[in-house]
Amino acid sequence: MNVITGKVWKFGDNIDTDLIIPARYLNTSDPHELAKHVMEDADPEFPAKVRPGDIIVAGWNFGSGSSREHAPIALKAAGIAAVIAKSFARIFYRNSFNMGLPIFELLESDEINEGDLIKIEMDKGIISNIDTGKVYKFTPIPDFMQNLIAAGGLINYAREIKENNENI
């Protein structure tokens, strides 16, 4: 999973965790239930429009607000393959990797348009806009964090390590 290709959904600056998954739905931790309401306060039609493999591109401070893990869980359960933004709130950044949702900081995110098809090469630090031909560079995420994503999150990663150690 070092390469992610998907259609872009565009959002602006300061998309907080309450816009990602409204607090009124936090009475459940079921990922499939959360996915039914992901981003609906930012775009009421989003849960019906998003498809597995799609990518969110946003501006500054994506994931600000509360420290709820529900936000990256809802995005991942809705099929979002990755999030690209100019910057992320630090707790959202950590929660995303812990949940196995790849996120990438790209200062030029405003150059990518909704509907564009993009390809992310995680290990090379390259985002290619297939529609425009533009190529962007980002700092590749460390191997350890790529392993977290490949395992589906921190819990699965820890489980794999434990199982591998028991089989030695």
DSSP file (Angstrom, degrees, kcal/mol; ACC not computed):
  #  RESIDUE AA STRUCTURE BP1 BP2  ACC     N-H-->O    O-->H-N    N-H-->O    O-->H-N    TCO  KAPPA ALPHA  PHI   PSI    X-CA   Y-CA   Z-CA
    1    1 A M              0   0    0      0, 0.0   121,-0.1     0, 0.0   148,-0.0   0.000 360.0 360.0 360.0  35.8    0.0    0.0    0.0
    2    2 A N        +     0   0    0      1,-0.1   120,-2.4   119,-0.1   121,-0.5   0.612 360.0  57.6 -79.4 -10.9    2.8    2.4   -0.7
    3    3 A V  E     -A  121   0A   0    118,-0.2     2,-0.4   119,-0.1   118,-0.2  -0.983  63.8-175.3-123.9 130.3    0.7    3.9   -3.6
    4    4 A I  E     -A  120   0A   0    116,-2.5   116,-3.5    -2,-0.4     2,-0.4  -0.990   2.2-176.9-123.2 127.7   -2.7    5.4   -3.1
    5    5 A T  E     +A  119   0A   0     -2,-0.4     2,-0.3   114,-0.2   114,-0.2  -0.992  22.0 132.8-125.6 131.1   -4.7    6.6   -6.1
    6    6 A G  E     -A  118   0A   0    112,-2.2   112,-2.6    -2,-0.4     2,-0.3  -0.994  52.9 -83.7-167.2 170.4   -8.1    8.3   -5.7
    7    7 A K  E     -A  117   0A   0     -2,-0.3    48,-3.2   110,-0.2     2,-0.3  -0.605  48.5-118.9 -84.0 142.3  -10.6   11.0   -6.5
    8    8 A V  E     -d   55   0B   0    108,-2.2   107,-2.6    -2,-0.3     2,-0.4  -0.649  20.5-168.5 -91.2 136.2  -10.3   14.3   -4.6
    9    9 A W  E     -d   56   0B   0     46,-2.6    48,-2.7    -2,-0.3     2,-0.4  -0.992  24.3-142.7-114.2 129.8  -12.9   15.8   -2.3
   10   10 A K  E     +d   57   0B   0     -2,-0.4     2,-0.3    46,-0.2    48,-0.2  -0.795  25.2 167.3-106.3 134.2  -12.0   19.4   -1.4
   11   11 A F        -     0   0    0     46,-2.6     4,-0.0    -2,-0.4    48,-0.0  -0.900  24.6-125.8-134.6 164.4  -12.4   21.1    2.0
   12   12 A G        -     0   0    0     -2,-0.3    47,-2.0     1,-0.2     3,-0.4   0.242  44.1 -47.2 -92.4-148.8  -11.1   24.4    3.4
   13   13 A D  S    S+     0   0    0      1,-0.2    -1,-0.2    45,-0.2    48,-0.2  -0.431 108.9  21.6 -84.6 159.2   -9.2   25.5    6.4
   14   14 A N        +     0   0    0     46,-2.9     2,-1.1     1,-0.2    -1,-0.2   0.830  65.2 174.5  55.5  42.3   -9.9   24.6   10.1
   15   15 A I        -     0   0    0     45,-0.4    48,-3.4    -3,-0.4    49,-0.7  -0.706  20.9-160.3 -76.9 104.9  -12.0   21.5    9.5
   16   16 A D  B >>  -g   64   0C   0     -2,-1.1     4,-1.9    47,-0.2     3,-1.0  -0.324  31.2-100.9 -89.3 172.1  -12.4   20.5   13.1
   17   17 A T  H 3> S+     0   0    0     47,-2.9     4,-2.7     1,-0.3    48,-0.1   0.767 121.1  60.3 -64.2 -24.7  -13.3   17.1   14.5
   18   18 A D  H 34 S+     0   0    0     46,-0.3    -1,-0.3     2,-0.2    23,-0.2   0.805 106.8  46.1 -73.8 -27.8  -16.9   18.2   15.0
   19   19 A L  H <4 S+     0   0    0     -3,-1.0    22,-0.6     2,-0.1    23,-0.5   0.837 112.4  51.3 -76.3 -34.4  -17.2   18.8   11.2
   20   20 A I  H  < S-     0   0    0     -4,-1.9    19,-2.8     1,-0.3    20,-0.3   0.954 137.6  -1.8 -67.4 -49.6  -15.6   15.5   10.5
   21   21 A I  S  < S-     0   0    0     -4,-2.7    -1,-0.3    17,-0.2    -2,-0.1  -0.860  86.3-127.2-143.2 106.9  -18.0   13.6   12.8
   22   22 A P    >   -     0   0    0      0, 0.0     3,-2.2     0, 0.0     4,-0.1  -0.172  18.7-120.8 -57.4 143.7  -20.6   15.7   14.6
   23   23 A A  G >  S+     0   0    0      1,-0.3     3,-2.1     2,-0.2     4,-0.1   0.773 106.8  73.2 -56.3 -29.2  -20.7   15.2   18.4
   24   24 A R  G 3  S+     0   0    0      1,-0.3    -1,-0.3     2,-0.1     3,-0.3   0.669  97.5  50.2 -63.7 -13.4  -24.4   14.2   18.2
   25   25 A Y  G X  S+     0   0    0     -3,-2.2     3,-1.0     1,-0.2    -1,-0.3   0.307  79.8  97.5-104.2   7.9  -23.2   10.8   16.7
   26   26 A L  T <   +     0   0    0     -3,-2.1    -1,-0.2     1,-0.3    -2,-0.1   0.356  55.4  90.6 -82.3   9.1  -20.6   10.1   19.3
   27   27 A N  T 3  S+     0   0    0     -3,-0.3     2,-0.3    -4,-0.1    -1,-0.3   0.449  90.0  51.4 -80.2   1.8  -23.0    7.8   21.2
   28   28 A T    <   -     0   0    0     -3,-1.0    -3,-0.0     2,-0.1     0, 0.0  -0.965  55.5-167.5-132.1 152.2  -21.6    5.0   19.1
   29   29 A S        +     0   0    0     -2,-0.3    -1,-0.1    44,-0.0    -3,-0.1   0.209  51.3 126.1-116.9  11.1  -18.1    3.8   18.3
   30   30 A D    >>  -     0   0    0      1,-0.2     4,-2.4     2,-0.1     3,-0.5  -0.597  55.3-148.1 -71.0 114.6  -19.3    1.5   15.4
   31   31 A P  H 3> S+     0   0    0      0, 0.0     4,-2.3     0, 0.0    -1,-0.2   0.849  95.1  53.5 -54.3 -38.0  -17.2    2.6   12.4
   32   32 A H  H 3> S+     0   0    0      2,-0.2     4,-0.8     1,-0.2    -2,-0.1   0.867 110.0  47.1 -69.2 -35.3  -20.0    1.8    9.9
   33   33 A E  H X4 S+     0   0    0     -3,-0.5     3,-0.5     2,-0.2     4,-0.3   0.909 112.4  49.9 -68.9 -42.5  -22.5    4.0   11.8
   34   34 A L  H >< S+     0   0    0     -4,-2.4     3,-1.9     1,-0.2     4,-0.4   0.894 104.1  59.6 -62.2 -40.0  -19.9    6.8   12.1
   35   35 A A  H >< S+     0   0    0     -4,-2.3     3,-0.8     1,-0.3    -1,-0.2   0.797  93.5  66.2 -60.2 -29.2  -19.2    6.6    8.3
   36   36 A K  T << S+     0   0    0     -4,-0.8    -1,-0.3    -3,-0.5    -2,-0.2   0.657 112.2  33.2 -66.5 -14.4  -22.9    7.3    7.6
   37   37 A H  T X  S+     0   0    0     -3,-1.9     3,-1.7    -4,-0.3     4,-0.3   0.298  81.9 140.1-125.2   7.8  -22.4   10.8    9.0
   38   38 A V  T <  S-     0   0    0     -3,-0.8   -17,-0.2    -4,-0.4   -18,-0.1  -0.329  83.3 -11.1 -61.6 131.3  -18.8   11.7    8.1
   39   39 A M  T >> S+     0   0    0    -19,-2.8     4,-2.5   -20,-0.3     3,-0.9   0.562  90.6 135.5  60.3  13.3  -18.4   15.3    7.0
   40   40 A E  T <4  +     0   0    0     -3,-1.7    -2,-0.1   -20,-0.3    -1,-0.1   0.781  67.7  54.2 -67.1 -25.4  -22.2   15.8    6.8
   41   41 A D  T 34 S+     0   0    0    -22,-0.6    -1,-0.3    -4,-0.3   -21,-0.1   0.738 114.0  42.2 -78.6 -20.6  -22.0   19.2    8.6
   42   42 A A  T <4 S+     0   0    0     -3,-0.9    -2,-0.2   -23,-0.5    -1,-0.2   0.796 141.2   3.8 -86.7 -34.7  -19.5   20.4    6.0
   43   43 A D    ><  -     0   0    0     -4,-2.5     3,-2.2     1,-0.1    -1,-0.3  -0.781  66.0-157.0-152.9 101.0  -21.3   18.8    3.1
   44   44 A P  T 3  S+     0   0    0      0, 0.0     4,-0.2     0, 0.0    -4,-0.1   0.733  95.8  49.3 -55.6 -24.4  -24.7   17.1    3.8
   45   45 A E  T >> S+     0   0    0      1,-0.2     4,-1.6     2,-0.1     3,-1.0   0.534  83.5  96.3 -90.5  -7.6  -24.4   15.0    0.7
   46   46 A F  H <> S+     0   0    0     -3,-2.2     4,-2.6     1,-0.3     3,-0.4   0.885  77.2  55.2 -55.3 -47.0  -20.8   13.8    1.4
   47   47 A P  H 34 S+     0   0    0      0, 0.0    -1,-0.3     0, 0.0    -2,-0.1   0.832 113.6  43.4 -59.0 -28.8  -21.7   10.5    3.0
   48   48 A A  H <4 S+     0   0    0     -3,-1.0    -2,-0.2    -4,-0.2    -3,-0.1   0.755 117.9  44.9 -83.9 -25.4  -23.7    9.5    0.0
   49   49 A K  H  < S+     0   0    0     -4,-1.6    -3,-0.2    -3,-0.4    -1,-0.1   0.812  88.5  96.4 -89.2 -32.7  -21.1   10.7   -2.6
   50   50 A V     <  -     0   0    0     -4,-2.6    30,-0.1    -5,-0.2     3,-0.0  -0.281  54.7-165.0 -66.6 144.2  -17.9    9.4   -1.1
   51   51 A R    >   -     0   0    0    -44,-0.1     3,-2.2    28,-0.1   -44,-0.1  -0.917  34.3 -82.4-126.5 152.3  -16.5    6.1   -2.5
   52   52 A P  T 3  S+     0   0    0      0, 0.0    28,-0.2     0, 0.0    27,-0.1  -0.292 117.3  27.9 -54.5 132.9  -13.8    3.8   -1.2
   53   53 A G  T 3  S+     0   0    0     26,-2.9    27,-0.2     1,-0.3    26,-0.1   0.284  87.5 137.8  97.3  -9.3  -10.4    5.0   -2.3
   54   54 A D    <   -     0   0    0     -3,-2.2    27,-3.2    25,-0.3    28,-0.7  -0.247  42.4-141.6 -67.6 159.9  -11.4    8.7   -2.4
   55   55 A I  E     -de   8  82B   0    -48,-3.2   -46,-2.6    25,-0.2     2,-0.4  -0.974   0.9-140.8-127.9 135.4   -9.0   11.3   -0.9
   56   56 A I  E     -de   9  83B   0     26,-2.1    28,-2.9    -2,-0.4     2,-0.4  -0.824  15.2-168.8 -94.5 135.1   -9.8   14.4    1.0
   57   57 A V  E     +de  10  84B   0    -48,-2.7   -46,-2.6    -2,-0.4     2,-0.2  -0.994  19.1 159.0-122.4 129.6   -7.7   17.5    0.3
   58   58 A A        -     0   0    0     26,-2.7    28,-0.5    -2,-0.4   -46,-0.2  -0.754  32.5-113.3-140.1-177.1   -7.9   20.5    2.7
   59   59 A G        -     0   0    0    -47,-2.0    28,-1.3     1,-0.3    27,-1.3   0.367  64.3 -18.3 -95.6-133.9   -6.2   23.6    3.9
   60   60 A W  S    S+     0   0    0     26,-0.2   -46,-2.9     1,-0.2   -45,-0.4  -0.439 115.3   9.6 -79.5 148.1   -4.7   24.6    7.2
   61   61 A N  S >  S-     0   0    0    -48,-0.2     3,-1.1     1,-0.2    27,-0.3   0.812  71.9-175.0  63.1  40.7   -5.4   22.9   10.6
   62   62 A F  B 3   +h   88   0D   0     25,-2.5    27,-2.4    -3,-0.5    -1,-0.2  -0.488  68.7  21.9 -67.9 133.9   -7.3   19.9    9.5
   63   63 A G  T 3  S+     0   0    0    -48,-3.4    -1,-0.2    -2,-0.2    29,-0.2   0.665  84.5 153.4  85.4  18.0   -8.6   17.9   12.5
   64   64 A S  B <   +g   16   0C   0     -3,-1.1   -47,-2.9   -49,-0.7     2,-0.4  -0.177  37.8  49.6 -70.1 172.5   -8.5   20.6   15.1
   65   65 A G  S    S+     0   0    0    -49,-0.2    27,-0.1   -48,-0.1   -50,-0.0  -0.823  97.5  18.0 103.0-137.2  -10.8   20.6   18.1
   66   66 A S        -     0   0    0     -2,-0.4   -49,-0.1     1,-0.1    26,-0.0  -0.135  68.4-120.6 -72.9 168.0  -11.3   17.6   20.4
   67   67 A S        +     0   0    0     24,-0.0    -1,-0.1     4,-0.0    -2,-0.0   0.199  58.0 148.7 -91.9  16.3   -9.0   14.7   20.6
   68   68 A R    >   -     0   0    0      1,-0.2     3,-0.8     2,-0.1    27,-0.0  -0.249  43.1-153.2 -59.7 131.9  -11.7   12.2   19.6
   69   69 A E  T 3> S+     0   0    0      1,-0.2     4,-1.7     2,-0.1     5,-0.2   0.616  85.0  85.0 -75.6 -13.1  -10.5    9.1   17.8
   70   70 A H  H 3> S+     0   0    0      1,-0.2     4,-2.9     2,-0.2    -1,-0.2   0.819  78.9  65.5 -57.8 -31.5  -13.9    8.9   16.2
   71   71 A A  H <> S+     0   0    0     -3,-0.8     4,-2.1     2,-0.2    -1,-0.2   0.967 107.2  35.0 -63.1 -57.0  -12.8   11.4   13.5
   72   72 A P  H  > S+     0   0    0      0, 0.0     4,-2.5     0, 0.0     5,-0.2   0.850 117.3  56.2 -66.9 -29.4  -10.1    9.3   11.7
   73   73 A I  H  X S+     0   0    0     -4,-1.7     4,-2.7     2,-0.2    -2,-0.2   0.936 108.3  47.2 -63.2 -45.1  -12.2    6.2   12.4
   74   74 A A  H  X S+     0   0    0     -4,-2.9     4,-1.7     2,-0.2     6,-0.2   0.912 113.0  48.7 -63.6 -43.1  -15.2    7.8   10.6
   75   75 A L  H  <>S+     0   0    0     -4,-2.1     5,-2.2    -5,-0.2     4,-0.4   0.941 114.4  44.9 -61.8 -47.6  -13.1    8.9    7.6
   76   76 A K  H ><5S+     0   0    0     -4,-2.5     3,-1.4     1,-0.2    -2,-0.2   0.910 112.4  51.2 -63.9 -42.6  -11.4    5.5    7.2
   77   77 A A  H 3<5S+     0   0    0     -4,-2.7    -1,-0.2     1,-0.3    -2,-0.2   0.798 104.1  58.8 -66.5 -28.0  -14.7    3.6    7.6
   78   78 A A  T 3<5S-     0   0    0     -4,-1.7    -1,-0.3    -5,-0.2    -2,-0.2   0.570 125.6-102.9 -76.3  -7.9  -16.3    5.9    4.9
   79   79 A G  T < 5 +     0   0    0     -3,-1.4   -26,-2.9    -4,-0.4   -25,-0.3   0.456  64.9 158.0 101.4   1.8  -13.6    4.6    2.5
   80   80 A I      < -     0   0    0     -5,-2.2    -1,-0.3    -6,-0.2   -25,-0.2  -0.456  23.9-165.8 -62.1 123.2  -11.3    7.7    2.6
   81   81 A A        -     0   0    0    -27,-3.2     2,-0.3     1,-0.3   -26,-0.2   0.749  63.7 -15.2 -84.4 -25.7   -7.9    6.4    1.5
   82   82 A A  E     -e   55   0B   0    -28,-0.7   -26,-2.1    19,-0.1     2,-0.4  -0.978  54.2-133.5-168.4 161.4   -5.9    9.4    2.7
   83   83 A V  E     -ef  56 103B   0     19,-1.7    21,-2.5    -2,-0.3     2,-0.4  -0.998  16.3-168.3-126.8 132.9   -6.1   13.0    3.7
   84   84 A I  E     +ef  57 104B   0    -28,-2.9   -26,-2.7    -2,-0.4     2,-0.3  -0.979  20.2 154.1-118.4 131.1   -3.8   15.7    2.4
   85   85 A A  E     - f   0 105B   0     19,-2.2    21,-2.5    -2,-0.4   -26,-0.2  -0.972  55.4-112.3-150.0 163.8   -3.8   19.1    4.0
   86   86 A K  S    S-     0   0    0    -27,-1.3     2,-0.3   -28,-0.5   -26,-0.2   0.881 101.6 -11.2 -64.2 -37.4   -1.5   22.1    4.5
   87   87 A S        -     0   0    0    -28,-1.3   -25,-2.5    19,-0.1     2,-0.3  -0.984  64.0-143.9-158.5 160.9   -1.3   21.2    8.2
   88   88 A F  B     -h   62   0D   0     -2,-0.3   -25,-0.2   -27,-0.3     2,-0.2  -0.942  31.0-103.9-127.1 147.5   -3.0   19.0   10.8
   89   89 A A     >  -     0   0    0    -27,-2.4     4,-2.5    -2,-0.3     5,-0.2  -0.520  39.6-122.6 -62.7 139.1   -3.8   19.4   14.4
   90   90 A R  H  > S+     0   0    0      1,-0.2     4,-2.2     2,-0.2     5,-0.2   0.872 108.4  48.4 -59.6 -42.5   -1.2   17.3   16.3
   91   91 A I  H  > S+     0   0    0      1,-0.2     4,-2.8     2,-0.2    -1,-0.2   0.889 112.5  49.5 -68.5 -36.1   -3.6   15.0   18.1
   92   92 A F  H  > S+     0   0    0    -29,-0.2     4,-2.7     2,-0.2    -2,-0.2   0.910 108.5  54.7 -64.9 -41.1   -5.5   14.3   14.9
   93   93 A Y  H  X S+     0   0    0     -4,-2.5     4,-1.6     2,-0.2    -2,-0.2   0.944 113.2  40.9 -55.6 -50.5   -2.2   13.6   13.2
   94   94 A R  H  X S+     0   0    0     -4,-2.2     4,-2.4     1,-0.2    -2,-0.2   0.921 114.3  51.6 -66.8 -44.5   -1.3   11.0   15.8
   95   95 A N  H  X S+     0   0    0     -4,-2.8     4,-1.8     1,-0.2    -1,-0.2   0.877 106.0  56.7 -60.6 -37.1   -4.8    9.5   16.0
   96   96 A S  H  X>S+     0   0    0     -4,-2.7     5,-3.2     2,-0.2     4,-0.6   0.940 110.2  42.4 -61.7 -47.7   -4.9    9.1   12.3
   97   97 A F  H ><5S+     0   0    0     -4,-1.6     3,-0.8     1,-0.2    -1,-0.2   0.899 111.9  55.2 -66.2 -38.9   -1.7    7.0   12.2
   98   98 A N  H 3<5S+     0   0    0     -4,-2.4    56,-2.5     1,-0.2    57,-0.6   0.826 112.5  43.6 -61.8 -29.9   -2.9    5.0   15.3
   99   99 A M  H 3<5S-     0   0    0     -4,-1.8    -1,-0.2    54,-0.2    -2,-0.2   0.486 120.1-109.6 -92.6  -5.3   -6.1    4.2   13.4
  100  100 A G  T <<5S+     0   0    0     -3,-0.8    -3,-0.2    -4,-0.6    53,-0.1   0.715  71.4 139.1  85.5  21.3   -4.3    3.4   10.1
  101  101 A L      < -     0   0    0     -5,-3.2    -1,-0.2    -6,-0.2     2,-0.2  -0.887  48.3-136.6-100.1 114.1   -5.4    6.5    8.1
  102  102 A P        -     0   0    0      0, 0.0   -19,-1.7     0, 0.0     2,-0.3  -0.507  25.5-178.5 -73.2 134.0   -2.6    7.9    6.1
  103  103 A I  E     -f   83   0B   0     -2,-0.2     2,-0.4   -21,-0.2   -19,-0.2  -0.970   7.0-164.4-132.2 149.4   -2.3   11.7    6.1
  104  104 A F  E     -f   84   0B   0    -21,-2.5   -19,-2.2    -2,-0.3     2,-0.5  -0.997  16.0-136.0-139.6 133.1    0.1   14.0    4.3
  105  105 A E  E     +f   85   0B   0     -2,-0.4     2,-0.3    34,-0.2    34,-0.3  -0.772  30.1 166.8 -89.5 128.8    1.1   17.6    4.7
  106  106 A L    >   -     0   0    0    -21,-2.5     3,-1.6    -2,-0.5   -19,-0.1  -0.907  27.2-159.3-145.2 111.6    1.4   19.5    1.5
  107  107 A L  T 3  S+     0   0    0     -2,-0.3     3,-0.5     1,-0.3   -21,-0.1   0.787  94.5  57.8 -62.2 -27.3    1.6   23.3    1.4
  108  108 A E  T >   +     0   0    0      1,-0.2     3,-2.4     2,-0.1     4,-0.3   0.151  67.1 120.5 -88.8  20.6    0.4   23.4   -2.2
  109  109 A S  G X   +     0   0    0     -3,-1.6     3,-1.5     1,-0.3    -1,-0.2   0.776  64.3  67.2 -58.3 -26.2   -2.9   21.5   -1.4
  110  110 A D  G 3  S+     0   0    0     -3,-0.5    -1,-0.3     1,-0.3    -2,-0.1   0.659  89.7  65.4 -69.7 -12.7   -4.9   24.5   -2.7
  111  111 A E  G <  S+     0   0    0     -3,-2.4     2,-0.5     2,-0.1    -1,-0.3   0.586  86.7  83.5 -81.8 -10.3   -3.6   23.7   -6.3
  112  112 A I  S <  S-     0   0    0     -3,-1.5     2,-0.2    -4,-0.3     3,-0.0  -0.817  72.7-149.4 -96.4 131.7   -5.4   20.4   -6.2
  113  113 A N    >   -     0   0    0     -2,-0.5     3,-2.0     1,-0.1  -105,-0.2  -0.666  24.4 -91.7-104.6 154.3   -9.1   20.6   -7.2
  114  114 A E  T 3  S+     0   0    0     -2,-0.2  -105,-0.2     1,-0.2     3,-0.1  -0.373 114.0  25.9 -58.5 136.5  -12.2   18.7   -6.3
  115  115 A G  T 3  S+     0   0    0   -107,-2.6    -1,-0.2     1,-0.3  -106,-0.1   0.173  88.7 133.9  93.0 -17.1  -12.7   15.8   -8.7
  116  116 A D    <   -     0   0    0     -3,-2.0  -108,-2.2  -109,-0.1     2,-0.6  -0.300  55.6-129.4 -61.9 149.7   -9.0   15.5   -9.7
  117  117 A L  E     -A    7   0A   0   -110,-0.2    13,-2.1    -3,-0.1    14,-0.9  -0.914  34.4-178.6 -99.7 123.6   -7.5   12.1   -9.7
  118  118 A I  E     -AB   6 129A   0   -112,-2.6  -112,-2.2    -2,-0.6     2,-0.4  -0.886  21.1-148.3-126.3 157.0   -4.3   12.0   -7.8
  119  119 A K  E     -AB   5 128A   0      9,-2.7     9,-3.1    -2,-0.3     2,-0.5  -0.989   9.5-160.2-124.3 130.2   -1.6    9.4   -6.9
  120  120 A I  E     -AB   4 127A   0   -116,-3.5  -116,-2.5    -2,-0.4     2,-0.8  -0.948   4.3-164.9-112.0 123.0    0.3    9.4   -3.7
  121  121 A E  E >>> -AB   3 126A   0      5,-3.3     4,-1.7    -2,-0.5     5,-1.6  -0.865   8.9-170.9-106.2  96.6    3.6    7.5   -3.5
  122  122 A M  T 345S+     0   0    0   -120,-2.4    19,-0.5    -2,-0.8     3,-0.2   0.891  80.5  45.7 -57.7 -47.0    4.1    7.3    0.3
  123  123 A D  T 345S+     0   0    0   -121,-0.5    -1,-0.2     1,-0.2  -120,-0.1   0.726 118.0  43.3 -74.5 -20.1    7.7    5.9    0.3
  124  124 A K  T <45S-     0   0    0     -3,-0.6    -1,-0.2  -122,-0.3    -2,-0.2   0.618 103.5-126.0 -97.0 -15.7    8.9    8.4   -2.4
  125  125 A G  T  <5 +     0   0    0     -4,-1.7    13,-2.2     1,-0.2     2,-0.4   0.899  62.8 135.9  71.4  40.6    7.2   11.5   -1.0
  126  126 A I  E   < -BC 121 137A   0     -5,-1.6    -5,-3.3    11,-0.2     2,-0.5  -0.977  37.7-171.0-128.1 133.7    5.4   12.3   -4.3
  127  127 A I  E     -BC 120 136A   0      9,-2.7     9,-3.2    -2,-0.4     2,-0.5  -0.992  13.8-165.8-117.7 123.9    1.9   13.3   -5.1
  128  128 A S  E     -BC 119 135A   0     -9,-3.1    -9,-2.7    -2,-0.5     2,-0.9  -0.939  15.7-145.5-112.9 128.2    1.0   13.3   -8.8
  129  129 A N  E  >  -B  118   0A   0      5,-3.2     4,-2.7    -2,-0.5     5,-0.3  -0.823  12.3-166.3 -89.1 106.8   -2.1   15.0  -10.1
  130  130 A I  T  4 S+     0   0    0    -13,-2.1    -1,-0.2    -2,-0.9   -12,-0.2   0.819  84.1  51.9 -66.1 -31.5   -3.0   12.7  -13.0
  131  131 A D  T  4 S+     0   0    0    -14,-0.9    -1,-0.2     1,-0.1   -13,-0.1   0.878 123.6  24.8 -73.6 -38.7   -5.5   15.3  -14.4
  132  132 A T  T  4 S-     0   0    0    -15,-0.2    -2,-0.2     2,-0.1    -1,-0.1   0.642  96.3-127.5-102.3 -16.5   -3.1   18.3  -14.5
  133  133 A G     <  +     0   0    0     -4,-2.7    -3,-0.1     1,-0.3     2,-0.1   0.414  59.3 143.4  83.3  -2.8    0.2   16.5  -14.7
  134  134 A K        -     0   0    0     -5,-0.3    -5,-3.2    -6,-0.1     2,-0.4  -0.454  36.0-155.1 -73.1 144.3    1.6   18.5  -11.7
  135  135 A V  E     -C  128   0A   0     -7,-0.2     2,-0.3    -2,-0.1    -7,-0.2  -0.975   7.9-167.2-122.6 134.2    3.9   16.7   -9.3
  136  136 A Y  E     -C  127   0A   0     -9,-3.2    -9,-2.7    -2,-0.4     2,-0.4  -0.914   9.9-143.0-121.7 146.6    4.3   17.7   -5.7
  137  137 A K  E     +C  126   0A   0     -2,-0.3     2,-0.3   -11,-0.2   -11,-0.2  -0.885  20.3 172.9-109.4 141.4    6.9   16.6   -3.1
  138  138 A F        -     0   0    0    -13,-2.2   -32,-0.1    -2,-0.4     3,-0.0  -0.930  46.0 -87.5-135.8 163.2    6.3   16.0    0.5
  139  139 A T        -     0   0    0     -2,-0.3   -34,-0.2   -34,-0.3   -14,-0.1  -0.608  52.8-118.5 -71.5 118.3    8.5   14.6    3.3
  140  140 A P        -     0   0    0      0, 0.0   -17,-0.1     0, 0.0     3,-0.1  -0.246  28.2-110.5 -57.9 143.7    7.9   10.9    3.2
  141  141 A I        -     0   0    0    -19,-0.5     5,-0.1     1,-0.1   -16,-0.1  -0.510  44.1 -92.8 -74.4 145.9    6.5    9.4    6.3
  142  142 A P     >  -     0   0    0      0, 0.0     4,-2.1     0, 0.0     3,-0.4  -0.139  31.8-112.1 -59.2 153.6    8.9    7.3    8.3
  143  143 A D  H  > S+     0   0    0      1,-0.2     4,-2.5     2,-0.2     5,-0.2   0.877 116.4  57.8 -53.0 -42.6    9.0    3.5    7.7
  144  144 A F  H  > S+     0   0    0      1,-0.2     4,-1.7     2,-0.2    -1,-0.2   0.911 108.5  45.1 -57.3 -43.5    7.6    2.8   11.2
  145  145 A M  H  > S+     0   0    0     -3,-0.4     4,-2.0     2,-0.2    -1,-0.2   0.839 110.1  54.4 -72.6 -31.7    4.5    5.0   10.5
  146  146 A Q  H  X S+     0   0    0     -4,-2.1     4,-2.6     2,-0.2    -1,-0.2   0.880 107.0  52.6 -64.4 -36.4    4.1    3.3    7.0
  147  147 A N  H  X S+     0   0    0     -4,-2.5     4,-2.0     2,-0.2     6,-0.2   0.881 105.7  53.6 -65.8 -37.9    4.1    0.0    8.9
  148  148 A L  H  X>S+     0   0    0     -4,-1.7     5,-2.8     2,-0.2     4,-0.7   0.928 111.8  45.3 -59.3 -45.1    1.3    1.3   11.2
  149  149 A I  H ><5S+     0   0    0     -4,-2.0     3,-1.1     1,-0.2    -2,-0.2   0.933 111.1  51.9 -64.9 -46.8   -0.8    2.2    8.1
  150  150 A A  H 3<5S+     0   0    0     -4,-2.6    -1,-0.2     1,-0.3    -2,-0.2   0.846 110.1  49.9 -59.8 -34.4   -0.1   -1.1    6.4
  151  151 A A  H 3<5S-     0   0    0     -4,-2.0    -1,-0.3    -5,-0.2    -2,-0.2   0.636 120.0-109.9 -79.1 -13.2   -1.1   -3.0    9.5
  152  152 A G  T <<5S-     0   0    0     -3,-1.1    -3,-0.2    -4,-0.7     2,-0.2   0.599  76.8 -34.3  93.3  12.4   -4.4   -1.0    9.7
  153  153 A G  S  ><S-     0   0    0     -5,-2.8     4,-2.2    -6,-0.2   -54,-0.2  -0.619  82.3 -60.9 128.1 174.1   -3.4    0.9   12.8
  154  154 A L  H  > S+     0   0    0    -56,-2.5     4,-2.7     1,-0.2     5,-0.2   0.873 125.0  51.9 -63.0 -42.4   -1.5    0.7   16.1
  155  155 A I  H  > S+     0   0    0    -57,-0.6     4,-2.3     1,-0.2    -1,-0.2   0.939 113.2  44.4 -64.1 -46.2   -3.5   -2.1   17.7
  156  156 A N  H  > S+     0   0    0      2,-0.2     4,-2.5     1,-0.2    -1,-0.2   0.887 112.6  53.3 -64.1 -37.9   -3.1   -4.4   14.6
  157  157 A Y  H  X S+     0   0    0     -4,-2.2     4,-2.1     2,-0.2    -2,-0.2   0.930 110.1  46.6 -61.9 -46.0    0.6   -3.5   14.4
  158  158 A A  H  X S+     0   0    0     -4,-2.7     4,-2.4     1,-0.2    -1,-0.2   0.887 111.0  53.0 -63.6 -39.5    1.1   -4.5   18.0
  159  159 A R  H  X S+     0   0    0     -4,-2.3     4,-2.8    -5,-0.2    -1,-0.2   0.917 108.3  50.4 -61.0 -44.1   -0.8   -7.7   17.5
  160  160 A E  H  X S+     0   0    0     -4,-2.5     4,-2.6     2,-0.2    -2,-0.2   0.904 110.3  49.6 -62.1 -41.8    1.4   -8.6   14.5
  161  161 A I  H  X S+     0   0    0     -4,-2.1     4,-2.3     2,-0.2    -1,-0.2   0.933 112.1  48.2 -62.7 -45.1    4.6   -8.0   16.5
  162  162 A K  H  X S+     0   0    0     -4,-2.4     4,-2.0     1,-0.2    -2,-0.2   0.935 113.3  46.9 -61.1 -47.1    3.3  -10.1   19.3
  163  163 A E  H  X S+     0   0    0     -4,-2.8     4,-1.3     1,-0.2    -1,-0.2   0.896 112.0  50.7 -63.7 -39.8    2.3  -13.0   16.9
  164  164 A N  H  < S+     0   0    0     -4,-2.6    -1,-0.2     1,-0.2    -2,-0.2   0.884 110.6  49.3 -65.5 -37.9    5.6  -12.8   15.1
  165  165 A N  H >< S+     0   0    0     -4,-2.3     3,-0.9     1,-0.2    -1,-0.2   0.847 109.1  52.4 -69.6 -33.8    7.5  -12.9   18.4
  166  166 A E  H 3< S+     0   0    0     -4,-2.0    -1,-0.2     1,-0.2    -2,-0.2   0.766 106.7  54.5 -72.2 -24.2    5.5  -16.0   19.6
  167  167 A N  T 3<        0   0    0     -4,-1.3    -1,-0.2     1,-0.2    -2,-0.2   0.391 360.0 360.0 -90.0   3.1    6.3  -17.7   16.3
  168  168 A I    <         0   0    0     -3,-0.9    -1,-0.2    -4,-0.2    -2,-0.1   0.466 360.0 360.0 -85.9 360.0   10.1  -17.4   16.7
